[in-house]
Amino acid sequence: MRILVCGEGKHEIGMPNKWCEKTKDYISVEGWMQPLIRAIKGRGIDFSVRRRSDLILLPKDRLKVRPLPVGHGAKALMAKRIAVVEGFDAVVFMVDADSTDVRRWREIDAEIQDGFARIPQEIPSIACIPMSASESWLLSDSEAWLLVTGNDAVPIPKQPEKIWGERDDPDADHPHSLFARLCDGCQAPDGHALRLDLAQKLNLETLLQKCPISFRPFYDALKAA
């Protein structure tokens, strides 16, 4: 199965052209999305990735799509178009909700679904929208943190999808800040490698239980693809 994965940056989709000093060559490094998708769908997947910032509708394309989808819809449209043209079996489009308001999550989902619907070809097109921020999913499983950091007392939030705070306040409970503080407490570097390791260890049942609003729809859609 060939899946096109679209996300924000290296934490989500990895680094397809990372220079390796050991091999003196470019290598492909995954983000947290690939192992999570693989855990749901199985190991026989060939991934290709695109950054959302690289999904741009050219002026000639804009003339063909009137009116343009609002919000994230235009990027979702472009992601599906690439997937169709390049013969992928499915496309996954990821964006943080950046909110704990369920209504906002539904708005973003509707924008993405509208973008997908503008391309008539029927291929599985899946929205991945972590509530709050993607760190909320990675903050769901204390056993995963134990396996990765060796710390059996990480104060995992009871409702990761509901954590929030000022983004620039390191002492607030914004997912980025809380994630960073837990990393400090475990003496583990906050970065791409830790997120990837956590994603490889996450228990899907725990994630479904702790993040039912945003993870369950993603899980169900991907499972059915």
ZAPASE-651341 format. One record per residue (C-alpha): residue number from 0; residue in one letter; chain; x, y, z. Coordinates in nm, 3 decimals. Layout:
residues N
NUM  A  A  X  Y  Z
...
***
This chain:
residues 225
0  M  A  0.000  0.000  0.000
1  R  A  0.139  0.340  -0.102
2  I  A  0.036  0.627  0.125
3  L  A  0.107  0.997  0.078
4  V  A  0.152  1.165  0.416
5  C  A  0.127  1.545  0.445
6  G  A  0.223  1.727  0.764
7  E  A  0.388  2.031  0.911
8  G  A  0.752  1.933  0.949
9  K  A  1.011  1.682  1.063
10  H  A  0.839  1.590  1.389
11  E  A  0.529  1.474  1.201
12  I  A  0.653  1.341  0.867
13  G  A  1.027  1.302  0.925
14  M  A  1.318  1.399  0.705
15  P  A  1.330  1.229  0.364
16  N  A  1.675  1.372  0.284
17  K  A  1.872  1.381  0.608
18  W  A  2.251  1.378  0.578
19  C  A  2.409  1.092  0.773
20  E  A  2.766  1.147  0.887
21  K  A  2.810  0.774  0.950
22  T  A  2.720  0.659  0.599
23  K  A  2.819  0.986  0.426
24  D  A  2.494  0.974  0.235
25  Y  A  2.138  1.103  0.249
26  I  A  1.892  0.882  0.436
27  S  A  1.519  0.889  0.503
28  V  A  1.410  0.933  0.866
29  E  A  1.046  0.891  0.964
30  G  A  0.833  1.119  1.182
31  W  A  0.579  1.011  1.443
32  M  A  0.304  0.967  1.181
33  Q  A  0.455  0.672  0.993
34  P  A  0.488  0.428  1.286
35  L  A  0.142  0.525  1.409
36  I  A  -0.010  0.459  1.066
37  R  A  0.184  0.133  1.042
38  A  A  0.056  0.023  1.383
39  I  A  -0.300  0.068  1.255
40  K  A  -0.263  -0.065  0.899
41  G  A  0.026  -0.312  0.916
42  R  A  0.384  -0.313  0.798
43  G  A  0.343  -0.341  0.420
44  I  A  0.330  0.033  0.352
45  D  A  0.542  0.247  0.122
46  F  A  0.535  0.608  0.248
47  S  A  0.599  0.930  0.064
48  V  A  0.583  1.266  0.241
49  R  A  0.508  1.630  0.161
50  R  A  0.531  1.932  0.386
51  R  A  0.207  2.129  0.398
52  S  A  0.398  2.446  0.315
53  D  A  0.496  2.289  -0.018
54  L  A  0.134  2.223  -0.118
55  I  A  0.066  2.523  -0.341
56  L  A  -0.211  2.570  -0.595
57  L  A  -0.073  2.741  -0.905
58  P  A  -0.276  3.028  -1.058
59  K  A  -0.391  2.806  -1.346
60  D  A  -0.513  2.547  -1.094
61  R  A  -0.698  2.809  -0.891
62  L  A  -0.902  2.899  -1.198
63  K  A  -1.029  2.540  -1.215
64  V  A  -1.147  2.536  -0.854
65  R  A  -1.405  2.804  -0.783
66  P  A  -1.475  2.890  -0.514
67  L  A  -1.157  2.774  -0.341
68  P  A  -1.206  2.563  -0.030
69  V  A  -1.169  2.768  0.287
70  G  A  -0.912  2.720  0.562
71  H  A  -0.717  2.397  0.533
72  G  A  -0.936  2.281  0.246
73  A  A  -0.711  2.418  -0.030
74  K  A  -0.407  2.232  0.103
75  A  A  -0.611  1.913  0.147
76  L  A  -0.731  1.945  -0.214
77  M  A  -0.374  1.975  -0.335
78  A  A  -0.263  1.678  -0.124
79  K  A  -0.532  1.456  -0.274
80  R  A  -0.457  1.580  -0.625
81  I  A  -0.091  1.480  -0.586
82  A  A  -0.196  1.141  -0.447
83  V  A  -0.426  1.078  -0.744
84  V  A  -0.182  1.197  -1.011
85  E  A  0.108  0.999  -0.864
86  G  A  -0.093  0.681  -0.815
87  F  A  -0.103  0.655  -0.435
88  D  A  -0.351  0.422  -0.267
89  A  A  -0.438  0.673  0.008
90  V  A  -0.354  1.019  0.139
91  V  A  -0.327  1.132  0.502
92  F  A  -0.345  1.506  0.569
93  M  A  -0.233  1.616  0.917
94  V  A  -0.282  1.946  1.096
95  D  A  -0.304  2.037  1.465
96  A  A  -0.639  2.166  1.587
97  D  A  -0.452  2.426  1.796
98  S  A  -0.759  2.436  2.019
99  T  A  -0.940  2.231  2.280
100  D  A  -1.280  2.343  2.146
101  V  A  -1.458  2.049  1.983
102  R  A  -1.644  2.292  1.756
103  R  A  -1.315  2.416  1.617
104  W  A  -1.197  2.059  1.563
105  R  A  -1.515  1.991  1.364
106  E  A  -1.464  2.306  1.156
107  I  A  -1.112  2.201  1.060
108  D  A  -1.231  1.849  0.977
109  A  A  -1.508  1.994  0.758
110  E  A  -1.256  2.216  0.576
111  I  A  -1.030  1.919  0.501
112  Q  A  -1.319  1.696  0.393
113  D  A  -1.441  1.973  0.158
114  G  A  -1.094  1.994  0.004
115  F  A  -1.083  1.618  -0.046
116  A  A  -1.429  1.621  -0.204
117  R  A  -1.320  1.867  -0.476
118  I  A  -1.114  1.587  -0.636
119  P  A  -1.370  1.337  -0.768
120  Q  A  -1.143  1.032  -0.784
121  E  A  -1.226  0.786  -0.508
122  I  A  -0.916  0.710  -0.303
123  P  A  -0.912  0.691  0.078
124  S  A  -0.847  1.047  0.201
125  I  A  -0.791  1.070  0.574
126  A  A  -0.779  1.372  0.804
127  C  A  -0.540  1.355  1.100
128  I  A  -0.626  1.637  1.341
129  P  A  -0.488  1.599  1.694
130  M  A  -0.692  1.800  1.942
131  S  A  -0.490  2.071  2.113
132  A  A  -0.161  1.973  1.942
133  S  A  0.006  1.654  1.825
134  E  A  0.195  1.631  2.155
135  S  A  -0.141  1.554  2.319
136  W  A  -0.144  1.214  2.145
137  L  A  0.215  1.153  2.252
138  L  A  0.120  1.242  2.611
139  S  A  -0.143  0.969  2.633
140  D  A  0.051  0.658  2.730
141  S  A  0.257  0.636  3.050
142  E  A  0.382  0.288  2.952
143  A  A  0.530  0.428  2.632
144  W  A  0.712  0.694  2.834
145  L  A  0.843  0.426  3.068
146  L  A  0.973  0.220  2.777
147  V  A  1.140  0.521  2.617
148  T  A  1.276  0.709  2.918
149  G  A  1.292  0.446  3.193
150  N  A  1.086  0.676  3.417
151  D  A  0.783  0.506  3.574
152  A  A  0.644  0.821  3.736
153  V  A  0.582  1.054  3.440
154  P  A  0.277  1.269  3.527
155  I  A  0.073  1.196  3.213
156  P  A  -0.243  1.414  3.190
157  K  A  -0.576  1.235  3.238
158  Q  A  -0.729  1.408  2.934
159  P  A  -0.445  1.494  2.695
160  E  A  -0.684  1.644  2.438
161  K  A  -0.794  1.905  2.692
162  I  A  -0.456  2.043  2.797
163  W  A  -0.391  2.404  2.698
164  G  A  -0.212  2.723  2.797
165  E  A  -0.015  3.015  2.660
166  R  A  0.212  2.889  2.384
167  D  A  0.506  3.108  2.487
168  D  A  0.481  3.038  2.861
169  P  A  0.713  2.750  2.955
170  D  A  0.523  2.702  3.283
171  A  A  0.179  2.679  3.119
172  D  A  0.010  2.358  3.014
173  H  A  0.021  2.412  2.640
174  P  A  0.109  2.068  2.497
175  H  A  0.445  2.193  2.370
176  S  A  0.537  2.331  2.714
177  L  A  0.408  2.032  2.909
178  F  A  0.585  1.792  2.676
179  A  A  0.912  1.986  2.722
180  R  A  0.878  1.983  3.102
181  L  A  0.816  1.609  3.109
182  C  A  1.124  1.560  2.892
183  D  A  1.329  1.769  3.135
184  G  A  1.195  1.565  3.426
185  C  A  1.301  1.245  3.252
186  Q  A  1.635  1.393  3.143
187  A  A  1.539  1.312  2.787
188  P  A  1.602  1.556  2.499
189  D  A  1.284  1.714  2.363
190  G  A  1.306  1.662  1.990
191  H  A  1.230  1.454  1.684
192  A  A  1.399  1.134  1.804
193  L  A  1.197  1.117  2.127
194  R  A  0.867  1.175  1.946
195  L  A  0.949  0.901  1.697
196  D  A  1.043  0.660  1.975
197  L  A  0.722  0.735  2.166
198  A  A  0.510  0.684  1.855
199  Q  A  0.668  0.343  1.804
200  K  A  0.574  0.244  2.160
201  L  A  0.222  0.390  2.187
202  N  A  -0.055  0.146  2.276
203  L  A  -0.346  0.204  2.038
204  E  A  -0.612  0.105  2.290
205  T  A  -0.472  0.352  2.541
206  L  A  -0.463  0.623  2.278
207  L  A  -0.822  0.551  2.176
208  Q  A  -0.929  0.573  2.539
209  K  A  -0.735  0.888  2.626
210  C  A  -0.794  1.083  2.301
211  P  A  -1.140  0.976  2.182
212  I  A  -1.238  1.304  2.015
213  S  A  -0.953  1.333  1.767
214  F  A  -0.775  0.997  1.753
215  R  A  -1.084  0.776  1.714
216  P  A  -1.198  0.934  1.381
217  F  A  -0.843  0.909  1.241
218  Y  A  -0.811  0.547  1.357
219  D  A  -1.151  0.446  1.215
220  A  A  -1.093  0.615  0.878
221  L  A  -0.747  0.466  0.838
222  K  A  -0.862  0.123  0.951
223  A  A  -1.135  0.129  0.687
224  A  A  -0.906  0.250  0.407
***
